[in-house]
Amino acid sequence: MQNTKHLLTSLTFVGLLALAGCSFPGVYKIDIQQGNVVTQDMIDQLRPGMTRRQVRFIMGNPLLVDTFHANRWDYLYSLQPGGGERQQERMSIFFNGNDQLVSLSGDFMPGVSKDQSILGNDGTPSVTPPQGEQQQPDEPPKPGSMLEEIQRDVDGVKTVPVPAPQPLDTSPQ
């Protein structure tokens, strides 16, 4: 009888320790990332009329391609920080019958990054001159000075055309 009590007490104690170890504070929990990473820069590169190959080059392979909706690609991304709440972002890209990009829907929209929307900016830079200061025209450099020599070198530069890259293959495949 005495041995049974000790055995039952020790099993209960070991069980409680095992349960306490599951949620012990200070245990490192890893971040869990799943899906396609989609950034605002990637979305800003997309243009209507792009082919599937061009979209795949920018965005990567879609996570979901529905067999019933062949003209729709879905990109999903979820991140669950260790011990935190899961965050999920979704992006759907739609093509027409000619395999050209038609529209987007989801958590990202072209042209406005999340940072700019939080700050209330529409993305256009605005420069306001300081009050009380008026811009004065630049004075010409003094003859024989280093500034005159630099200005002469800059004025004498000849422009060289840069060869334009060939456009991407626009034939639908």
HELIX and SHEET records of a PDB file:
HELIX    1   1 GLN A    2  CYS A   22  1                                  21    
HELIX    2   2 GLN A   40  GLN A   45  1                                   6    
HELIX    3   3 ARG A   52  MET A   59  1                                   8    
HELIX    4   4 LYS A  114  LEU A  119  1                                   6    
HELIX    5   5 MET A  146  ASP A  155  1                                  10    
SHEET    1   A 3 ILE A  32  GLY A  35  0                                        
SHEET    2   A 3 ARG A  72  GLN A  80 -1                                        
SHEET    3   A 3 LEU A  64  VAL A  65 -1                                        
SHEET    1   B 4 ILE A  32  GLY A  35  0                                        
SHEET    2   B 4 ARG A  72  GLN A  80 -1                                        
SHEET    3   B 4 GLN A  87  PHE A  95 -1                                        
SHEET    4   B 4 LEU A 101  GLY A 106 -1                                        
END                                                                             
